[in-house]
Every structure is written in structure tokens, then in C-alpha cells.
């Protein structure tokens, strides 16, 4: 996600901003920029790495002791110079940087355009600075203008704001996206994250949601939304830089597992506005007319992404009664698949650069199929070559093993499945409202599963010496078992096999012996009884069974050796909850075995070769 650094003091701001942004590079970014005040605000920003920005800065001497800097992880609008932050108002008297997602940016943009504001970029952030400008023109007071703007904004934000006419201050504001204030001597800082300012100070204020700070050289004033001053405790940072980049987590993977409630919220809520009873899939047209021309859907991806394709297949076929083929991209194009203009292809890719998936996309397009991509990296090759893109808003996923991106991909599948169902009148307005309500509850339900982390760690240590592990399930549970087994393979290096529960007795059960470990997924209630029968079959042959079940299940603990319960939800959405224990189980076994969790052997984050 984006990185923010701000400085106000008596040193040259540019080197402090650049060095601070470099310490935030781990957050992933595709462009960068700075604004520095020296009689007026001067801004330099560019697509690409910070080295590109430094080259540009070498050609213009940006002097000044107050400034803001930004590294952008694109969510709205391709990576480009014009979409980079900081964004300015039309008279270049206000400069703003932002981390987060403004969910109602289109409504605000239309309102501002109607009031004569012109926009240069495709970003939601430019709406924020223009909104501040709109209110500043009325009040001639930056703090008031920022307050009025954030009262209108829905979504998540961490803002840093600089103003020509009030150059003695920076204003910082946050809601859902992290922002801290660094306390210096004769100087002060703002930043998205501790590493950016750790070289200058270990004393910080942690801004909470809906707090606003006025930061000058000598003072820091923090207020609530009613401008009541808040007396905050100083937080003293004891971490080293490396730990700080993981925000205190031991590994990026664990940090990203814990980011999932926010990722799910960020991916779902902008597409599920509460003021209209429909799904807004960005610019994707999936109308009844389009769907009536479709007689087959392919969902094609690799690895973890391909397992969300299995979930999508199950949901779309069950809801829309359209045939869906879910396939791995490395096989797909060699099967001479039957593709034409009546085919809809959905490709799924976190990186948006996976060679096999890109090849499948190109084959489909060549045959006249319509291709929708579900991608995490804005502006990636797959997102650009597909006809449509539904971005997962997971932010950069640093750990090689995918966790939050998988959950965000599932959210995208839920949205697409429901949209198709609604357009084909298989889901009524009332049913949609119920589904939307349940989707809004998913983040807090994921939080509840994450609260069991310590218990799951104990189970990981209990089963850490397992040699062959089976993950079994039926229906949606079978699709989720694929992801559970892959996690254990790729980070714990244990042989783990996903299997359709009903298929075990057709051979693989011969592998079951005393102390074999079997993870039984039972959240898909329509086939629960049958899965439990299969669990009993392996239990009777000496296996240890770790079951994942829905809360309220009172019998499974009499059958399994151990049970992890997940909150109840609509049957369509059990996958996202059921997978969290699998992520944590694999993570803690990998840590217990002393493996490199974030960079497992032999693996790459983006497989750009066939
Ligand atoms: C996920 O844990 C793996 N690292 C891998 O299976 C990954 O999902 C696969 O390579 C696809 O990558 P993509 O989503 O970037 O296309």
C-alpha cells in the first residue's frame, strides 16, 4: 500500500523525504513524488522507482524545510506520472498525499466538476485535494477545509496536506489507513509507518481513526472530529528497522494474514454501496444481454489463484446454471479449448504477470472470447490486456505464499457470482440485500478467527512432525482443501494432499496409518454428514483428525481429535473463513520448523516463465 512521509523543521526536507520513502519501499509501489514549500509549493513526481524521482530532483533544486512525499501503490488509475502523488489543486496552492480508498470519489468528483473543478488524473486522491480546495476557498482556513473534506469522504484515508498560504504547518488526518506523528526537537514528522522516521526519532504519536493533527516545527496538536484536543501518550519505538517494516510482526506473511479483515472490506465495500441495491463492478458490463450471449465460462489461473477459480465455478454453476470450466493455465491452452465469442473467460492473478495465465488470456481473446481479469497489481500486463479488470484491493503482497490476495480474489468471485445471478434473475433484490449484509459482516468474522491464533499455534506444534497430511472436503470445502494443502507444501515443505472426501476410499485411504494427519473441512453444510462419514473412516484407521467446522457444531468434537471453529455465514462465503485457520496452521508449522516463511525455497512471487 502507499507510503507517506512529511517533514517540517529546519533541515532541507528533500533528503529526509526521499530517505523516508526508501524505508517504505517494502510496502510496494509503482510511482513516487514530493512537494516542498519554498515561497511556493514545488512538486516533482514520477512513475517508477524512487531512483527515477531522484534523477528528476537532480535536475531541479527543490529547497525548503517543509514537505510531503509519497510512494503510490495504484488502486484507481494506472501507474503514471499524472496519477502519482502528491496531487495539487488547480492553482497549485494545496498539495496532498493519500493512502487509502475513497469509496465515494465518483460522486464527489461529479459535484466538484459541476462547481468548475477540472481533474488531471484518474485517481480518487485528486478528488480529496480538490475537495479541500473547494472548502478552503470558502473558509480561507486549511484546518477547517480539511475537516469539511474528510466529513464528506467515505472510505479509508491517511492524508498529509501542505498549503502555500499556511506554510508553517502540515495537516495529517487518518481513518482506517495508518498514520503516525514523529516527535523531534525543532522538527516534526508524519509517516505511514515507523521505519520512515526511525532515524530521526523513536518518540511518536499513533494517530487513531478520525483524528486530525496540526504539525508545526515546534508543536503537534491532535484533535477529534469535533476539534477537541486529545492528549496523547508518547509511544517510544523499541523495534529495529526490519521489525518495524513488518509493523512488529515476525514475518510479512503473518502481517498479511492479519491485514485480511481490512483487505476484505476494501475489496467488497466500494462495490457494494448501501444506497443502491446492486453491485457496482467498476467498469465491467455484465448485463443480462451480455450474459444471454454466453454459453460457457472458463475460469483460468495458476496455483492459489486457480483455487479461487474452483470456488467461482461452484458458485456460478449453482446460482446461474451456466457451465463453468475451472482450469489451471499451464494445462488450459494445450487442450485446444473450445473458445468463441460466446465464451466468457475469467482470469485470476495477484501479480498480473503470470506467463501461463497471460497466455490463456491471449488465446481466449484471439478466439473472440470476452476476458475479465481479477488482478491485484494495477496496470499489470494481464489487467491491461483483458477486456475488463476487477481489481482486488489487497495492497502489495510481499510474502511469496499468497494469503490476503487469495481472500481478496474470493471476494471478487463472490461479487461476480452474485452479479451474474442478479442479472439472470436467479437472485432477488431481497436475497441480494441479505447477501450484502453478510458480506459486510465478513471482516469482523475473519477477526474472530484470527483471535484463535494462539490455539492454532498450539495445534501446529502438536502436529509439527506429521509427514503426510491429507486435506479433505466436499463441494466448496474440497476447493478450499486445495489451498490448505498448498500452503503447507510451499512454506512448511510437508507433503500435503487435498482430496475429495468421497474419493479417499477409492485408493488413497491405503496411505492412512497410525498418526497420519487429516485436516477435515466441514463448513459446507449441505454435504456435512457425508464428509463426517469420510472422517470417521480415516479415524477408524488410526489417523489424527483436525477438523475445521462452523460454530455451533456440537458433534464434531466427539469425532475429531481437534476442532477449529469458524463463525457461521452464508453458505456461499464459508471458504474465506475456513481458509484462515489453514493459513495460520501452515504458518506456525513453517516457523516451528525454522523455514524462511516469507521466501520459501524454490518459489518466486511472480512466475513470469512457462
Ligand atoms: C501462492 O501461494 C503461490 N505463491 C502461487 O501458487 C501463486 O498463487 C501462483 O503462482 C499464481 O500467481 P499470480 O496470482 O500472481 O498469477
Boltz pocket constraint, residues with backbone or C-beta under 6 A from the ligand:
constraints:
  - pocket:
      binder: B
      contacts: [[A, 302], [A, 303], [A, 304], [A, 305], [A, 348], [A, 349], [A, 350], [A, 351], [A, 352], [A, 353], [A, 354], [A, 357], [A, 400], [A, 401], [A, 402], [A, 403], [A, 490], [A, 603], [A, 604], [A, 605], [A, 606], [A, 607]]
      max_distance: 6.0
